[in-house]
Amino acid sequence: MKQVLEVFGFVALVQGALGLLHEFTHWHVGLLRRLGFLDGYGVYASVALVVLAFALFALAESRKPG
């Protein structure tokens, strides 16, 4: 379970960072830019993904290895 949380945390962190990169540099990277309902809210969604990633990492650390 710990490894699954870490993988999801890593994916969320990467997608959040790529979303922020897209918003500030207009490079065509990340998956958030493809979601039409997030138009105008890309920065908020990216920051939320980064915060979610850190929460998942913290949850993974609180789990016992197994």
Number of C-alpha atoms within 10 A of each C-alpha: 11 16 14 11 19 19 16 15 24 17 15 21 23 17 22 27 19 20 28 23 17 20 19 10 10 11 12 13 17 17 12 23 18 11 9 8 10 13 11 10 12 19 20 14 17 25 17 14 22 23 16 17 24 16 14 22 20 14 14 19 14 10 12 8 9 6
